[in-house]
C-alpha cells in the first residue's frame, strides 16, 4: 500500500502551495500514481512525435563556423531571450488529460494571465479553473514549476557547463533551416532536474525554435527495497516556439502524449500548454496563437517576415 496521503482527493485549489495535497507531497515528484482501486483499465500506447514537421536530417558539418561557435552563439542569444520574456505579459492555458484509448476519462484545466508587479515579481491570475477530474494522476509542486519554466526549456551560457551537447546535423523544420543538437546533463545533482532530449536552433537567428525530450531524473519503483512506493515519472514533450515582435523566439505550444509505465499500471496521458497573447509592457502590439499579429500601424520597427515552425494541427 502507498502512504495514505496519496489517497487524498485532489483539491480544487490551483495554487500548489495552498493546496493541502501539495503540502504533503515529497519534493521532486512529477506525475504520481494513486491507489489501485481508483485505476482505470490499461491505456493504449501513445508517443510524442519529435519529428512532426521536420525534413530529412543532414549529418553534414556546418559551413563557416564550428559547432562550438554555434553553441556559444545560441547560448548567448538564449540569455537575451530569458531577459526579454520577463518584459512580456501573456496567457497560459494548461490541459492535462487521462485517456482510455481516444476517450478522455479525467482532466485538469487551468488558464492564467501571467503578469508582473511593479517590482518585477511574477503574478499568476487565474481566469478559468474548472473542477479537477483526474483520477489516476496527481499534479505536484514540481509539475507547476514545469508549467512555468521547465517545459519551455532555455539553455544560456551559464547553463552550458551542466550539459553535454552533441551536434547531429541540419534539418528543415517546416520553413526553418535549423542546426540539431542532442543534449543530456553531465551529472545529476540531488534535488535538481534537467532537460534531456533534442533541440533545433535557427541557423539565422541562433535561437532555439523547438525542443523535444523530458525532465530527468525519474524515480522508478524498486520493490525489493520499499513497499511504500513513490514513483516519479515524466512524459516526453515537444515545445514549439514562435517569433514574437520580429526578434524573440518565445514558446507558444507544448504537447505531451505519452504512456507512463508505473509499477502497477500504465497510464496514458496527454498534456497541452498554449502560451498566447504575448504583449510587451507599454506596447500596442499583441501576438496571438499561431503567430497571427495585430500591429500598431504607427510602429514600423518590427520585422515579422520570419516563418514560424508549425505546431501539430491535432489539439484537444
PAZAPA-4460 file (N, C-alpha, C; in steps of 0.05 Angstrom, whole numbers, plus 32768, in hexadecimal, padded with zeros to 4 digits):
% residues 316
    n_x    n_y    n_z   ca_x   ca_y   ca_z    c_x    c_y    c_z   seq   type   mol
   8011   7FE8   8000   8000   8000   8000   8012   8019   8000     1      X     A
   8009   802D   7FF2   8017   8047   7FF2   800E   8057   800A     2      X     A
   801D   806B   8011   8016   807C   8028   7FFB   8087   8025     3      X     A
   7FED   808A   803C   7FD1   8093   803B   7FCE   80AF   802E     4      X     A
   7FE3   80BF   8030   7FE0   80DA   8024   7FDB   80D8   8006     5      X     A
   7FE4   80C3   7FFA   7FE1   80BF   7FDD   7FC3   80BB   7FD6     6      X     A
   7FB3   80B3   7FE8   7F97   80AD   7FE2   7F85   80C5   7FE6     7      X     A
   7F91   80DC   7FEF   7F80   80F4   7FF2   7F76   80FD   7FD6     8      X     A
   7F5D   8105   7FD4   7F54   8110   7FBA   7F62   812A   7FB5     9      X     A
   7F66   8130   7F9B   7F73   8149   7F93   7F60   8160   7F99    10      X     A
   7F69   8174   7FA7   7F57   818A   7FAF   7F53   819C   7F97    11      X     A
   7F40   81AE   7F99   7F3A   81C1   7F84   7F4E   81D8   7F82    12      X     A
   7F61   81DA   7F95   7F73   81F1   7F94   7F86   81EE   7F7D    13      X     A
   7F8C   8204   7F70   7F9F   8205   7F5A   7FBB   820D   7F63    14      X     A
   7FBE   8214   7F7C   7FD8   821C   7F87   7FE3   8205   7F97    15      X     A
   7FFA   81F9   7F8D   8004   81E1   7F9A   800E   81E7   7FB7    16      X     A
   8014   8200   7FBD   801D   8206   7FD7   8006   8206   7FEB    17      X     A
   7FEE   820F   7FE1   7FD7   820F   7FF2   7FC7   81F5   7FF2    18      X     A
   7FCC   81E5   7FDD   7FBD   81CC   7FDA   7FC6   81B9   7FF0    19      X     A
   7FB4   81AD   8000   7FBD   819B   8016   7FCA   8182   800B    20      X     A
   7FC3   8179   7FF3   7FD1   8162   7FE8   7FEE   8168   7FE2    21      X     A
   7FF3   8181   7FD8   800E   8188   7FD0   8021   818A   7FE9    22      X     A
   8015   8193   7FFF   8026   8197   8017   8033   817D   8020    23      X     A
   8025   8167   801D   802F   814D   8027   8040   813E   8012    24      X     A
   803F   8147   7FF9   804D   8138   7FE5   806B   813B   7FE8    25      X     A
   8079   8126   7FE3   8096   8127   7FE3   80A1   8137   7FCC    26      X     A
   80B7   8146   7FD0   80C2   8156   7FBA   80CC   8143   7FA4    27      X     A
   80D0   8150   7F8D   80DA   8143   7F75   80C6   812D   7F6C    28      X     A
   80AD   8133   7F6D   8098   8122   7F62   8091   812B   7F46    29      X     A
   8086   811A   7F36   807D   8122   7F1C   805F   811C   7F1A    30      X     A
   8058   8106   7F10   803D   80FD   7F10   803B   80E3   7F20    31      X     A
   802A   80E2   7F34   802B   80CD   7F48   8013   80BB   7F46    32      X     A
   8019   80A1   7F45   8003   808E   7F44   7FF6   808C   7F60    33      X     A
   7FDB   808C   7F61   7FCD   8089   7F7A   7FC2   806D   7F7C    34      X     A
   7FB5   8066   7F93   7FAF   804A   7F99   7FA0   803B   7F83    35      X     A
   7FA5   8021   7F82   7F9C   8010   7F6C   7F7E   800F   7F6A    36      X     A
   7F6F   8013   7F7F   7F52   8010   7F7D   7F45   8028   7F6E    37      X     A
   7F55   803D   7F68   7F4B   8053   7F59   7F54   8051   7F3B    38      X     A
   7F62   803C   7F34   7F6E   803B   7F19   7F5A   8031   7F05    39      X     A
   7F5D   803C   7EEC   7F4D   8032   7ED5   7F5D   801D   7EC7    40      X     A
   7F51   800F   7EB3   7F5F   7FFB   7EA4   7F77   8007   7E96    41      X     A
   7F8A   7FF6   7E8E   7FA3   7FFF   7E81   7F9C   800F   7E68    42      X     A
   7FAB   8025   7E64   7FA7   8036   7E4D   7FB7   802C   7E35    43      X     A
   7FAF   8034   7E1E   7FBD   802D   7E06   7FD7   803D   7E05    44      X     A
   7FEC   8032   7DF8   8005   803F   7DF7   8003   8058   7DE6    45      X     A
   8013   806C   7DEE   8013   8086   7DE0   8030   808F   7DDE    46      X     A
   8035   80A4   7DCE   8050   80AD   7DCB   8050   80CA   7DC1    47      X     A
   8061   80DA   7DCE   8065   80F6   7DC5   8077   80F4   7DAD    48      X     A
   806F   8101   7D97   807E   80FF   7D7E   8091   8117   7D7B    49      X     A
   80AB   8112   7D80   80BF   8128   7D7E   80C4   8130   7D61    50      X     A
   80BE   811F   7D4E   80C5   8125   7D32   80AF   8131   7D22    51      X     A
   8098   8136   7D2E   8082   8142   7D1F   808A   815D   7D14    52      X     A
   8086   8160   7CF9   808C   8179   7CEC   80A9   817B   7CE3    53      X     A
   80BA   8167   7CEA   80D6   8168   7CE4   80DD   815A   7CCA    54      X     A
   80F1   8164   7CBC   80FA   8157   7CA3   810F   8142   7CA9    55      X     A
   811E   813A   7C95   8133   8126   7C98   814B   8132   7CA6    56      X     A
   8156   8123   7CB9   816D   812D   7CC8   8186   812A   7CB7    57      X     A
   8195   8140   7CB4   81AE   8140   7CA5   81C5   8141   7CB9    58      X     A
   81D5   812B   7CBB   81EA   812A   7CCF   8203   813B   7CC9    59      X     A
   8203   814A   7CB3   821A   8159   7CAB   8221   816E   7CBF    60      X     A
   823B   8173   7CC2   8245   8188   7CD4   823D   81A3   7CCA    61      X     A
   8239   81B7   7CDC   8231   81D2   7CD3   8248   81DF   7CC4    62      X     A
   8241   81F2   7CB3   8254   8200   7CA3   8259   821C   7CAF    63      X     A
   8272   8225   7CB0   8278   8240   7CB8   827C   8244   7CD6    64      X     A
   8275   8230   7CE7   827A   8232   7D03   827A   8216   7D0F    65      X     A
   8287   8213   7D26   8288   81F9   7D33   826E   81F5   7D44    66      X     A
   8269   81DC   7D4B   8252   81D6   7D5C   8254   81E4   7D77    67      X     A
   826D   81E7   7D81   8270   81F5   7D9B   8269   8212   7D99    68      X     A
   8270   821E   7D82   8269   823A   7D7E   824B   823E   7D7C    69      X     A
   823D   822A   7D70   8220   822B   7D6E   8214   822A   7D8A    70      X     A
   821F   8217   7D9B   8215   8214   7DB6   8218   822E   7DC6    71      X     A
   8230   8239   7DC5   8235   8252   7DD4   8223   8269   7DCA    72      X     A
   821D   826A   7DB0   820D   827F   7DA5   81F0   827C   7DAD    73      X     A
   81E5   8264   7DAB   81C9   8261   7DB3   81C5   8263   7DD1    74      X     A
   81D9   825B   7DE1   81D6   825D   7DFE   81D6   827A   7E06    75      X     A
   81E5   828B   7DF9   81E5   82A8   7DFF   81CA   82B4   7DF7    76      X     A
   81BF   82AB   7DE1   81A5   82B5   7DD8   818F   82AC   7DEB    77      X     A
   8192   8294   7DF6   817E   828A   7E09   817D   829B   7E23    78      X     A
   8194   82A6   7E2B   8194   82B7   7E42   8185   82D1   7E3D    79      X     A
   8188   82DB   7E24   8178   82F3   7E1D   815A   82EC   7E1D    80      X     A
   8154   82D4   7E13   8138   82CB   7E12   812D   82C9   7E2F    81      X     A
   813C   82BE   7E41   8133   82BB   7E5D   812C   82D6   7E69    82      X     A
   813D   82EA   7E64   8138   8304   7E6F   8120   8311   7E62    83      X     A
   811E   830E   7E48   8109   831B   7E39   80ED   8310   7E41    84      X     A
   80EB   82F6   7E46   80D1   82EA   7E4C   80C6   82F5   7E66    85      X     A
   80D7   82FE   7E78   80CE   8309   7E91   80C2   8325   7E8D    86      X     A
   80C3   832F   7E75   80B6   8349   7E6F   809C   8346   7E5F    87      X     A
   8092   832D   7E5E   8079   8328   7E4F   8065   831C   7E62    88      X     A
   804C   8324   7E5E   8035   8316   7E6B   802A   8303   7E56    89      X     A
   801C   82EE   7E5F   8011   82DA   7E4D   7FFC   82C9   7E5B    90      X     A
   7FEE   82B9   7E4C   7FDA   82A7   7E57   7FE5   828A   7E55    91      X     A
   7FE2   827B   7E6B   7FEB   825F   7E6C   7FD2   824D   7E70    92      X     A
   7FCE   823B   7E5D   7FB7   8229   7E5E   7FC1   820D   7E60    93      X     A
   7FBC   8200   7E77   7FC7   81E5   7E7D   7FB1   81D0   7E7D    94      X     A
   7FB5   81BA   7E6F   7FA2   81A4   7E6F   7FB2   818A   7E74    95      X     A
   7FAA   817B   7E88   7FB6   8160   7E8D   7F9F   814C   7E8D    96      X     A
   7FA1   8138   7E7C   7F8B   8124   7E79   7F95   8108   7E7D    97      X     A
   7F84   80F8   7E89   7F87   80DB   7E8A   7F76   80CF   7E74    98      X     A
   7F80   80BB   7E66   7F72   80B0   7E4F   7F6F   8092   7E51    99      X     A
   7F59   8087   7E47   7F55   806B   7E43   7F50   8068   7E25   100      X     A
   7F65   8061   7E16   7F64   8062   7DF9   7F62   807F   7DF1   101      X     A
   7F4C   8086   7DE2   7F48   80A1   7DD9   7F35   80B0   7DEC   102      X     A
   7F2B   80A3   7E01   7F17   80AF   7E13   7F25   80BC   7E2A   103      X     A
   7F1E   80D5   7E2F   7F28   80E4   7E46   7F19   80DB   7E5F   104      X     A
   7F27   80D0   7E73   7F1A   80C6   7E8B   7F1E   80D9   7EA3   105      X     A
   7F30   80EC   7EA1   7F35   80FF   7EB6   7F44   8117   7EAB   106      X     A
   7F40   812E   7EB7   7F4C   8146   7EAC   7F52   815B   7EC2   107      X     A
   7F69   8167   7EBF   7F70   817F   7ECF   7F73   8196   7EBB   108      X     A
   7F67   81AD   7EC2   7F68   81C5   7EB0   7F6E   81DD   7EC1   109      X     A
   7F80   81EE   7EB7   7F87   8207   7EC6   7F8F   821C   7EB1   110      X     A
   7F81   8232   7EB1   7F88   8249   7EA0   7F90   8260   7EB2   111      X     A
   7FA7   826C   7EAC   7FB2   8282   7EBC   7FBC   8298   7EAA   112      X     A
   7FB9   82B1   7EB3   7FC6   82C8   7EA7   7FE0   82CC   7EB7   113      X     A
   7FF6   82CC   7EAA   8010   82CF   7EB7   8019   82EC   7EB4   114      X     A
   801B   82FA   7ECB   8023   8316   7ECB   803A   8319   7EE0   115      X     A
   8042   8332   7EE4   8058   8338   7EF7   8050   8351   7F07   116      X     A
   8057   8351   7F20   8052   8369   7F30   8067   837E   7F2C   117      X     A
   8065   8394   7F3B   8077   83AB   7F36   8094   83A4   7F3F   118      X     A
   8097   838E   7F4D   80B2   8385   7F55   80BD   836F   7F43   119      X     A
   80AE   8368   7F2F   80B6   8353   7F1C   80B0   8337   7F24   120      X     A
   80A1   8333   7F3A   809A   8319   7F43   8083   830E   7F32   121      X     A
   8085   82F4   7F2B   8071   82E7   7F1A   8056   82E5   7F29   122      X     A
   8041   82EB   7F1B   8026   82E9   7F26   8016   82D6   7F14   123      X     A
   8008   82C2   7F20   7FF8   82AF   7F11   7FDA   82B4   7F19   124      X     A
   7FCB   82BF   7F07   7FAF   82C6   7F0B   7F9E   82B1   7EFE   125      X     A
   7F90   82A1   7F0E   7F80   828B   7F03   7F66   8297   7EF7   126      X     A
   7F61   8290   7EDE   7F49   8299   7ED0   7F35   8283   7ECB   127      X     A
   7F3F   8269   7ECC   7F2D   8252   7EC8   7F39   823A   7ED5   128      X     A
   7F2A   822D   7EE6   7F34   8215   7EF4   7F1D   8203   7EFC   129      X     A
   7F12   81F3   7EEA   7EFC   81E1   7EF0   7F05   81CB   7F03   130      X     A
   7EF2   81BC   7F0D   7EF8   81A6   7F20   7F0C   8192   7F14   131      X     A
   7F20   818C   7F23   7F34   8178   7F1B   7F28   815C   7F1C   132      X     A
   7F28   814D   7F05   7F1C   8133   7F05   7F30   811D   7F00   133      X     A
   7F4A   8123   7F03   7F5F   810E   7F01   7F5B   80F9   7F17   134      X     A
   7F5D   80E0   7F10   7F59   80CA   7F24   7F73   80B9   7F28   135      X     A
   7F84   80B9   7F14   7F9C   80A8   7F16   7FB5   80B8   7F1B   136      X     A
   7FB5   80D1   7F15   7FCD   80E2   7F17   7FC8   80F8   7F2B   137      X     A
   7FDD   80FF   7F3A   7FDD   8116   7F4B   7FF2   8129   7F42   138      X     A
   7FEB   8143   7F3F   7FFF   8157   7F38   800D   8162   7F51   139      X     A
   8027   8163   7F50   8037   816B   7F67   8041   8187   7F64   140      X     A
   804F   8191   7F78   805C   81AB   7F77   806F   81AD   7F5F   141      X     A
   807D   8197   7F5A   8090   8197   7F44   8082   8198   7F28   142      X     A
   8069   818D   7F26   805A   8190   7F0E   8054   81AD   7F08   143      X     A
   804C   81BC   7F1C   8047   81D8   7F18   8060   81E7   7F11   144      X     A
   8077   81DF   7F1C   8090   81EB   7F14   8096   81E5   7EF6   145      X     A
   8090   81CD   7EEE   8094   81C6   7ED2   8082   81D7   7EC0   146      X     A
   8069   81DB   7EC8   8057   81EB   7EB8   8063   8208   7EB5   147      X     A
   8070   8212   7ECA   807A   822D   7ECA   8093   822F   7EB9   148      X     A
   80A5   821B   7EBA   80BF   821F   7EAE   80CD   8207   7EA2   149      X     A
   80CB   81F0   7EAF   80DB   81D9   7EA6   80D4   81D0   7E89   150      X     A
   80BA   81D0   7E82   80B2   81C6   7E68   80B8   81DA   7E52   151      X     A
   80BC   81F3   7E59   80C5   8207   7E46   80E4   8209   7E4A   152      X     A
   80F1   81F4   7E42   810E   81F1   7E48   811F   8208   7E3D   153      X     A
   8130   8212   7E4D   8143   8227   7E46   815F   821E   7E4C   154      X     A
   8172   8223   7E3A   818E   821C   7E3F   819F   8234   7E3A   155      X     A
   81A7   8241   7E50   81B8   8259   7E4E   81D5   8252   7E52   156      X     A
   81E7   8265   7E4F   8203   8261   7E53   8209   8255   7E6E   157      X     A
   81FB   825E   7E83   8200   8254   7E9E   81F6   8238   7EA1   158      X     A
   81E4   822E   7E90   81DA   8213   7E92   81EC   81FF   7E84   159      X     A
   81FD   8208   7E71   820D   81F6   7E61   821F   81E3   7E71   160      X     A
   822C   81EB   7E87   823D   81D9   7E96   822E   81C0   7EA1   161      X     A
   8214   81C2   7EA3   8204   81AC   7EAF   81FE   8196   7E9A   162      X     A
   8202   819B   7E80   81F8   8189   7E6C   820E   8181   7E58   163      X     A
   820A   8169   7E4D   8218   815F   7E36   8207   8165   7E1E   164      X     A
   8213   8171   7E09   8204   8176   7DF0   8212   8168   7DD9   165      X     A
   8202   815A   7DC9   820D   814B   7DB3   81FF   8155   7D99   166      X     A
   820F   8160   7D87   8204   8169   7D6E   81FD   8150   7D5D   167      X     A
   81E4   814F   7D53   81DB   8138   7D43   81D5   813F   7D26   168      X     A
   81D4   8159   7D1F   81D0   8160   7D03   81BF   8179   7CFF   169      X     A
   81B4   817B   7CE7   81A3   8192   7CDF   8189   8187   7CD5   170      X     A
   8174   8195   7CDB   8159   818B   7CD4   8146   81A2   7CD0   171      X     A
   8134   819F   7CBC   8120   81B4   7CB7   8107   81AE   7CC8   172      X     A
   8100   81C1   7CD9   80E8   81BF   7CEA   80D3   81D2   7CDE   173      X     A
   80C0   81C6   7CD0   80AD   81D6   7CC0   80BD   81E7   7CAD   174      X     A
   80BD   8201   7CB0   80CB   8213   7C9D   80E5   821D   7CA9   175      X     A
   80EE   8212   7CBF   8106   821C   7CCC   811D   8208   7CCA   176      X     A
   8134   8211   7CC2   814C   8201   7CC2   8159   8202   7CDD   177      X     A
   815F   81EB   7CE9   8168   81EB   7D04   817F   81D8   7D08   178      X     A
   8190   81DF   7D1B   81A5   81CD   7D25   8198   81BC   7D3B   179      X     A
   819F   81A2   7D3C   8193   8190   7D4F   81A8   8185   7D62   180      X     A
   81A1   8186   7D7C   81B3   817C   7D91   81A4   8169   7DA4   181      X     A
   81B1   8154   7DAC   81A7   8143   7DC2   81B5   814C   7DDB   182      X     A
   81A6   814F   7DF1   81B2   8159   7E0A   81AA   8147   7E21   183      X     A
   81BC   8146   7E35   81B7   8136   7E4D   81C7   8142   7E64   184      X     A
   81BE   8140   7E7C   81CE   814A   7E93   81E7   813B   7E97   185      X     A
   81FD   8149   7E9E   8216   813B   7EA3   8215   812A   7EBC   186      X     A
   820A   8136   7ED1   8206   8128   7EEA   81EB   812F   7EF6   187      X     A
   81E1   811E   7F07   81C7   8124   7F14   81CC   812C   7F31   188      X     A
   81C6   8145   7F37   81C9   814F   7F52   81AF   8149   7F62   189      X     A
   81B1   813E   7F79   819A   8137   7F89   8188   8150   7F8E   190      X     A
   816E   814D   7F89   815C   8163   7F8C   8158   8174   7F74   191      X     A
   8168   816F   7F5F   8166   817F   7F46   815A   816E   7F30   192      X     A
   814C   817B   7F1D   8142   816D   7F06   814C   817B   7EED   193      X     A
   814E   816C   7ED7   815A   8175   7EBF   814A   816D   7EA6   194      X     A
   8150   817A   7E90   8144   8172   7E77   8156   815F   7E68   195      X     A
   814B   814B   7E5D   815A   8138   7E4C   814B   8133   7E32   196      X     A
   8157   8138   7E1B   8149   8133   7E02   8157   8141   7DEB   197      X     A
   8148   814D   7DDA   8152   8159   7DC1   8148   8176   7DBE   198      X     A
   8159   8187   7DB3   8151   81A3   7DAE   8158   81AA   7D91   199      X     A
   8147   81BC   7D86   814B   81C6   7D6B   8151   81E4   7D6D   200      X     A
   8167   81ED   7D61   8171   8208   7D63   816F   8216   7D48   201      X     A
   8160   822B   7D45   815E   823A   7D2C   817A   8242   7D23   202      X     A
   8180   823D   7D09   819C   8242   7CFF   81A0   825F   7CF7   203      X     A
   818B   8270   7CFA   818E   828D   7CF5   818E   829D   7D0F   204      X     A
   817A   8297   7D20   8177   82A6   7D39   8186   829A   7D50   205      X     A
   818F   8281   7D4D   819D   8273   7D63   818E   8274   7D7D   206      X     A
   8174   826C   7D7B   8164   8268   7D92   8156   824D   7D8F   207      X     A
   8150   8240   7DA6   8142   8227   7DA6   8125   822C   7D9B   208      X     A
   811D   821C   7D87   8102   821F   7D7D   80F0   8207   7D84   209      X     A
   80FD   81F1   7D8D   80ED   81D9   7D94   80FF   81C8   7DA6   210      X     A
   80F2   81BB   7DB9   8100   81A8   7DCA   80EE   8190   7DCF   211      X     A
   80FA   8179   7DD3   80EA   8161   7DD8   80FA   814E   7DEA   212      X     A
   80ED   8146   7E00   80FB   8135   7E13   80EB   8132   7E2D   213      X     A
   80F9   812F   7E43   80EB   812C   7E5C   80FC   8137   7E73   214      X     A
   80EF   8139   7E8A   80FE   8142   7EA2   8109   8129   7EB0   215      X     A
   8123   812B   7EB8   8130   8115   7EC6   813D   8121   7EE0   216      X     A
   8142   810F   7EF4   813E   80F2   7EF4   8122   80EA   7EFB   217      X     A
   811B   80D1   7EF6   8102   80C5   7EFE   8107   80B2   7F16   218      X     A
   80F2   80AE   7F26   80F4   809B   7F3C   80E3   8083   7F35   219      X     A
   80F0   806C   7F30   80E3   8054   7F29   80E0   8042   7F41   220      X     A
   80C9   8035   7F44   80C4   8025   7F5C   80D8   800E   7F5E   221      X     A
   80E3   800A   7F76   80F4   7FF3   7F7C   80E7   7FE3   7F92   222      X     A
   80D8   7FCF   7F8A   80C8   7FBF   7F9D   80D9   7FAF   7FB0   223      X     A
   80F3   7FAB   7FAA   8104   7F9C   7FBC   810B   7FAC   7FD5   224      X     A
   810B   7FC7   7FD2   8114   7FD8   7FE8   80FD   7FE4   7FF8   225      X     A
   80E6   7FEA   7FEA   80D1   7FF8   7FF7   80B6   7FEC   7FF0   226      X     A
   80A5   7FEC   8004   8089   7FE4   7FFF   8077   7FFC   7FFA   227      X     A
   807E   8013   8007   806F   802B   8002   807D   803A   7FEB   228      X     A
   8072   8038   7FD4   807F   8041   7FBB   8076   805C   7FB3   229      X     A
   8089   806D   7FAD   8083   8088   7FA2   8092   8089   7F87   230      X     A
   8082   8088   7F71   808D   8087   7F56   808B   80A3   7F4A   231      X     A
   80A1   80AD   7F3F   80A2   80C7   7F33   80A9   80C5   7F16   232      X     A
   8095   80C5   7F05   8099   80C1   7EE8   8092   80DB   7ED9   233      X     A
   80A0   80E0   7EC4   809C   80F8   7EB3   8094   80F0   7E97   234      X     A
   8081   80FE   7E8B   807A   80F8   7E6F   808E   8105   7E5C   235      X     A
   8091   80FA   7E45   80A1   8106   7E30   8090   811C   7E23   236      X     A
   809C   8134   7E1F   808D   814A   7E15   809D   8159   7DFE   237      X     A
   808E   8167   7DEE   809A   8177   7DD9   8090   8194   7DDC   238      X     A
   80A3   81A7   7DDA   809D   81C3   7DDD   80A4   81D2   7DC4   239      X     A
   8090   81E1   7DBA   8093   81F2   7DA2   8095   820F   7DAB   240      X     A
   80A7   821D   7D9D   80A9   823A   7DA2   80A1   8249   7D89   241      X     A
   8099   8262   7D8D   8092   8273   7D76   80A0   828E   7D7A   242      X     A
   80A6   829B   7D64   80B4   82B5   7D65   80A0   82CB   7D6D   243      X     A
   80A6   82D9   7D82   8095   82EE   7D8D   80A3   8309   7D89   244      X     A
   8093   831C   7D7E   809E   8337   7D79   80B6   8336   7D67   245      X     A
   80B8   8322   7D56   80CD   8321   7D42   80E9   831B   7D4C   246      X     A
   80EB   8313   7D66   8106   830E   7D70   8109   82F8   7D85   247      X     A
   80F5   82F4   7D95   80F8   82E0   7DAB   80E8   82C7   7DA5   248      X     A
   80F4   82B0   7DA8   80E7   8296   7DA4   80DB   828D   7DBF   249      X     A
   80C1   8292   7DC3   80B4   828B   7DDC   80A5   8271   7DD9   250      X     A
   80A3   8261   7DEE   8093   8248   7DED   8075   824F   7DEB   251      X     A
   8067   8241   7DD9   804B   8246   7DD5   803A   822D   7DD7   252      X     A
   8046   8216   7DD3   8036   81FD   7DD3   8047   81E6   7DDD   253      X     A
   803E   81D8   7DF2   804C   81C1   7DFE   8039   81AA   7DFF   254      X     A
   8042   8193   7DF6   8031   817B   7DF5   803F   8162   7DFF   255      X     A
   8032   8153   7E0F   803C   8138   7E17   8025   8124   7E13   256      X     A
   802B   810E   7E06   8018   80F8   7E03   8027   80DF   7E08   257      X     A
   8024   80D4   7E1F   8036   80BF   7E28   8028   80AB   7E3A   258      X     A
   8033   8093   7E3D   802A   8080   7E50   803F   807D   7E66   259      X     A
   8037   8083   7E7F   8048   8081   7E96   8046   8064   7EA1   260      X     A
   805D   8057   7EA3   805D   803B   7EAB   8063   8038   7EC9   261      X     A
   804E   803B   7ED9   8051   8037   7EF5   8053   8019   7EFC   262      X     A
   805B   8012   7F14   805F   7FF6   7F1B   8045   7FE6   7F19   263      X     A
   802F   7FF1   7F21   8015   7FE3   7F21   8003   7FE9   7F0A   264      X     A
   800A   7FFE   7EFB   7FF6   8007   7EE6   8004   8019   7ED2   265      X     A
   7FFC   8016   7EB9   8004   8029   7EA4   7FEE   803E   7EA3   266      X     A
   7FF7   8057   7EA1   7FE4   806E   7EA0   7FEA   807E   7E86   267      X     A
   7FD6   807E   7E74   7FD8   808E   7E5C   7FCF   80AA   7E63   268      X     A
   7FE1   80BE   7E5E   7FDA   80DA   7E64   7FE2   80EC   7E4D   269      X     A
   7FD4   8103   7E4D   7FDA   8117   7E39   7FDC   8132   7E48   270      X     A
   7FEF   8142   7E3F   7FF3   815C   7E4C   7FF6   8171   7E36   271      X     A
   7FE6   8186   7E37   7FE7   819C   7E24   7FEA   81B6   7E33   272      X     A
   7FFE   81C6   7E2B   8001   81E1   7E37   8003   81F5   7E20   273      X     A
   7FF1   8208   7E20   7FF1   821D   7E0C   7FF8   8238   7E19   274      X     A
   800C   8245   7E0D   8015   825F   7E18   800F   8274   7E02   275      X     A
   7FFC   8286   7E08   7FF1   8298   7DF3   7FF0   82B4   7DFE   276      X     A
   7FE8   82C6   7DEC   7FE4   82E2   7DF3   7FFC   82F0   7DFE   277      X     A
   8014   82EA   7DF4   802C   82F7   7DFD   802A   8315   7DF7   278      X     A
   802F   8325   7E0C   802D   8342   7E09   8042   834F   7E1A   279      X     A
   8053   835F   7E0E   8068   836D   7E1D   805C   8383   7E2E   280      X     A
   8068   8387   7E45   805F   839D   7E56   8060   83B7   7E47   281      X     A
   8049   83C6   7E46   8048   83E0   7E39   8047   83DF   7E1B   282      X     A
   8045   83C6   7E0F   8044   83C3   7DF2   8027   83BF   7DE9   283      X     A
   8021   83C8   7DD1   8007   83C4   7DC5   8006   83AB   7DB4   284      X     A
   801D   839D   7DB2   801E   8385   7DA2   8014   836D   7DB3   285      X     A
   8002   835D   7DA7   7FF8   8346   7DB5   7FFA   832E   7DA3   286      X     A
   8008   8319   7DAC   800C   8301   7D9B   7FF9   82EB   7DA6   287      X     A
   7FEB   82DF   7D94   7FD8   82C9   7D9C   7FE2   82AF   7D90   288      X     A
   7FD4   8299   7D97   7FDD   827E   7D91   7FE2   827A   7D73   289      X     A
   7FF7   826B   7D6D   8000   8265   7D52   800B   827D   7D43   290      X     A
   8014   8291   7D53   8023   82A7   7D47   8012   82BC   7D39   291      X     A
   7FF8   82BA   7D3A   7FE8   82CF   7D2D   7FE9   82E8   7D3E   292      X     A
   7FF1   82FF   7D33   7FF6   8316   7D43   7FE5   832E   7D3C   293      X     A
   7FDE   833E   7D50   7FD1   8357   7D4B   7FE5   836D   7D53   294      X     A
   7FEF   837C   7D3F   8004   838F   7D44   7FFA   83AB   7D47   295      X     A
   8009   83BB   7D56   8005   83D8   7D57   800D   83E3   7D3C   296      X     A
   7FFB   83EF   7D2C   8002   83F8   7D11   8017   840D   7D10   297      X     A
   801D   841B   7D27   8031   842F   7D28   804D   8424   7D2E   298      X     A
   804E   840A   7D34   8067   83FD   7D3D   8072   83EE   7D25   299      X     A
   8088   83F8   7D19   8095   83EC   7D02   80AF   83DF   7D09   300      X     A
   80B4   83DB   7D23   80CE   83D1   7D2B   80D1   83B3   7D2B   301      X     A
   80BB   83A5   7D26   80BB   8388   7D29   80BB   837A   7D0E   302      X     A
   80C9   8365   7D0C   80CA   8354   7CF4   80BE   8339   7CFB   303      X     A
   80A5   8334   7CF2   8098   831B   7CF9   8097   8309   7CE1   304      X     A
   80AC   830B   7CCF   80AC   82FB   7CB7   80B4   82DE   7CBC   305      X     A
   80C0   82D9   7CD3   80CA   82BE   7CD9   80B3   82AA   7CDB   306      X     A
   80B6   8293   7CCF   80A2   827E   7CD0   80A6   826E   7CE9   307      X     A
   8091   8269   7CF8   8093   825A   7D11   808F   823D   7D0D   308      X     A
   809C   822C   7D1D   8097   820F   7D1B   807A   820A   7D23   309      X     A
   806D   81F7   7D16   8051   81F2   7D1A   804C   81DC   7D2E   310      X     A
   803E   81E2   7D44   8036   81CD   7D56   8022   81BA   7D49   311      X     A
   801F   81A2   7D54   800D   818F   7D48   7FF0   819A   7D47   312      X     A
   7FE1   8192   7D32   7FC6   819C   7D2F   7FB3   818F   7D43   313      X     A
   7FB9   8176   7D4B   7FA7   8167   7D5C   7FA9   8171   7D79   314      X     A
   7F93   817D   7D83   7F93   8187   7D9E   7F79   817F   7DAC   315      X     A
   7F79   817D   7DC7   7F61   8175   7DD5   7F4D   818C   7DD4   316      X     A
***
